[in-house]
């Protein structure tokens, strides 16, 4: 598993390229679970300011 800081454009791009599996928002923080065609399973965490964290999940 690997975690990376991500600017708003990266979060948006990865979300658009991926199949959305689930989404949940709590206190302005949104978590997306996705399946990217080349990167595999990803968890995208988006803060209210648009920045976030990308978590690559091992298969």
Order of alpha helices (4+ residues) and beta strands (2+ residues): beta-alpha-beta-beta-beta-beta
